[in-house]
Amino acid sequence: MVGWARDLFLAGYGAVQAVPGPLFTFSAYLGAAMGSGLERWLNALICVVAIFLPSFLLVVGILPIGIDCAEYFLSARFWSVSMRGLSGCWLLLLSIRC
């Protein structure tokens, strides 16, 4: 790492450690430190989008599965079958205990 880049990195990391929250601000700082003028804003924006994009895509990809699971777990059939299974387990435990 070049000397000035190392100094900027350590200064930004130290500033981020002083504020609460995740390191998303650090990615914007590093993006802004990589350029000059208008390029700073573009680099900062690219870095922030790049750090948020994977989690956003994960949520969008899993959302349909989560909706189906919620509908299944909130259905009456799931709870009736679950209670039947729990009753059987409870009776088994009571019979083993006695």
Contact map, one row per residue, 1 for C-alpha under 8 A:
11101100000000000000000000000000000000000000000000000000000000000000000000000000000000000000000000
11111100000000000000000000000000000000000000000000000000000000000000000000000000000000000000000000
11111110000000000000000000000000000000000000000000000000000000000000000000000000000000000000000000
01111111000000000000000000000000000000000000000000000000000000000000000000000000000000000000000000
11111111100000000000000000000000000000000000000000000000000000000000000000000000000000000000000000
11111111110000000000000000000000000000000000000000000000000000000000000000000000000000000000000000
00111111111000000000000000000000000000000000000000000000000000000000000000000000000000000000000000
00011111111100000000000000000000100000000000000000000000000000000000000000000000000000000000000000
00001111111110000000000000000100000000000000000000000000000000000000000000000000000000000000000000
00000111111111000000000000000000000000000000000000000000000000000000000000000000000000000000000000
00000011111111100000000000000000000000000000000000000000000000000000000000000000000000000000000000
00000001111111110000000001001100000000000000000000000000000000000000000000000000000000000000000000
00000000111111111000000001000000000000000000000000000000000000000000000000000000000000000000000000
00000000011111111100000000000000000000000000000000000000000000000000000000000000000000000000000000
00000000001111111110000000000000000000000000000000000000000000000000000000000000000000000000000000
00000000000111111111001011000000000000000000000000000000000000000000000000000000000000000000000000
00000000000011111111000000000000000000000000000000000000000000000000000000000000000000000000000000
00000000000001111111000000000000000000000000000000000000000000000000000000000000000000000000000000
00000000000000111111100000000000000000000000000000000000000000000000000000000000000000000000000000
00000000000000011111110000000000000000000000000000000000000000000000000000000000000000000000000000
00000000000000000011111000000000000000000000000000000000000000000000000000000000000000000000000000
00000000000000000001111110000000000000000000000000000000000000000000000000000000000000000000000000
00000000000000010000111111100000000000000000000000000000000000000000000000000000000000000000000000
00000000000000000000011111110000000000000000000100100000000000000000000000000000000000000000000000
00000000000000010000011111111000000000000000000100000000000000000000000000000000000000000000000000
00000000000110010000001111111100000000000000000000000000000000000000000000000000000000000000000000
00000000000000000000001111111110000000000001001100100000000000000000000000000000000000000000000000
00000000000000000000000111111111000000000011101100000000000000000000000000000000000000000000000000
00000000000100000000000011111111100000000001000000000000000000000000000000000000000000000000000000
00000000100100000000000001111111110000000001001000000000000000000000000000000000000000000000000000
00000000000000000000000000111111111000011011111000000000000000000000000000000000000000000000000000
00000000000000000000000000011111111100111111000000000000000000000000000000000000000000000000000000
00000001000000000000000000001111111100010000000000000000000000000000000000000000000000000000000000
00000000000000000000000000000111111100010010000000000000000000000000000000000000000000000000000000
00000000000000000000000000000011111110110010000000000000000000000000000000000000000000000000000000
00000000000000000000000000000001111111110000000000000000000000000000000000000000000000000000000000
00000000000000000000000000000000001111111000000000000000000000000000000000000000000000000000000000
00000000000000000000000000000000000111111100000000000000000000000000000000000000000000000000000000
00000000000000000000000000000001001111111110000000000000000000000000000000000000000000000000000000
00000000000000000000000000000011111111111111000000000000000000000000000000000000000000000000000000
00000000000000000000000000000011000011111111100000000000000000000000000000000000000000000000000000
00000000000000000000000000000001000001111111110000000000000000000000000000000000000000000000000000
00000000000000000000000000010011011000111111111000000000000000000000000000000000000000000000000000
00000000000000000000000000111111000000011111111100000000000000000000000000000000000000000000000000
00000000000000000000000000010010000000001111111110000000000000000000000000000000000000000000000000
00000000000000000000000000000010000000000111111111000000000000000000000000000000000000000000000000
00000000000000000000000000110110000000000011111111100000000000000000000000000000000000000000000000
00000000000000000000000110110000000000000001111111110000000000000000000000000000000000000000000000
00000000000000000000000000000000000000000000111111111000000000000000000000000000000000000000000000
00000000000000000000000000000000000000000000011111111100000000000000000000000000000000000000000000
00000000000000000000000100100000000000000000001111111100000000000000000000000000000000000000000000
00000000000000000000000000000000000000000000000111111111000000000000000000000000000000000000000000
00000000000000000000000000000000000000000000000011111111100000000000000000000000000000000000000000
00000000000000000000000000000000000000000000000001111111110000000000000000000000000000000000000000
00000000000000000000000000000000000000000000000000011111111000000000000000000000000000000000000000
00000000000000000000000000000000000000000000000000011111111100000000000000000000000000000000000000
00000000000000000000000000000000000000000000000000001111111110000000000000000000000000000000000000
00000000000000000000000000000000000000000000000000000111111111000000000000000000000000000000000000
00000000000000000000000000000000000000000000000000000011111111100000000000000000000000000000000000
00000000000000000000000000000000000000000000000000000001111111110000000000000000000000000000000000
00000000000000000000000000000000000000000000000000000000111111110000000000000000000000000000000000
00000000000000000000000000000000000000000000000000000000011111111100000000000000000000000000000000
00000000000000000000000000000000000000000000000000000000001111111110000000000000000000000000000000
00000000000000000000000000000000000000000000000000000000000111111111000000000000000000000000000000
00000000000000000000000000000000000000000000000000000000000001111111100000000000000000000000000000
00000000000000000000000000000000000000000000000000000000000001111111110000000000000000000000000000
00000000000000000000000000000000000000000000000000000000000000111111111000000000000000000000000000
00000000000000000000000000000000000000000000000000000000000000011111111100000000000000000000000000
00000000000000000000000000000000000000000000000000000000000000001111111110000000000000000000000000
00000000000000000000000000000000000000000000000000000000000000000111111111000000000000000000000000
00000000000000000000000000000000000000000000000000000000000000000011111111100000000000000000000000
00000000000000000000000000000000000000000000000000000000000000000001111111100100000000000000000000
00000000000000000000000000000000000000000000000000000000000000000000111111100110000000000000000000
00000000000000000000000000000000000000000000000000000000000000000000011111110110000000000000000000
00000000000000000000000000000000000000000000000000000000000000000000001111111110000000000000000000
00000000000000000000000000000000000000000000000000000000000000000000000001111111000000000000000000
00000000000000000000000000000000000000000000000000000000000000000000000000111111100000000000000000
00000000000000000000000000000000000000000000000000000000000000000000000111111111110000000000000000
00000000000000000000000000000000000000000000000000000000000000000000000011111111111000000000000000
00000000000000000000000000000000000000000000000000000000000000000000000000011111111100000000000000
00000000000000000000000000000000000000000000000000000000000000000000000000001111111110000000000000
00000000000000000000000000000000000000000000000000000000000000000000000000000111111111000000000000
00000000000000000000000000000000000000000000000000000000000000000000000000000011111111100000000000
00000000000000000000000000000000000000000000000000000000000000000000000000000001111111110000000000
00000000000000000000000000000000000000000000000000000000000000000000000000000000111111111000000000
00000000000000000000000000000000000000000000000000000000000000000000000000000000011111111100000000
00000000000000000000000000000000000000000000000000000000000000000000000000000000001111111110000000
00000000000000000000000000000000000000000000000000000000000000000000000000000000000111111111000000
00000000000000000000000000000000000000000000000000000000000000000000000000000000000011111111100000
00000000000000000000000000000000000000000000000000000000000000000000000000000000000001111111110000
00000000000000000000000000000000000000000000000000000000000000000000000000000000000000111111111000
00000000000000000000000000000000000000000000000000000000000000000000000000000000000000011111111100
00000000000000000000000000000000000000000000000000000000000000000000000000000000000000001111111110
00000000000000000000000000000000000000000000000000000000000000000000000000000000000000000111111111
00000000000000000000000000000000000000000000000000000000000000000000000000000000000000000011111111
00000000000000000000000000000000000000000000000000000000000000000000000000000000000000000001111111
00000000000000000000000000000000000000000000000000000000000000000000000000000000000000000000111111
00000000000000000000000000000000000000000000000000000000000000000000000000000000000000000000011111
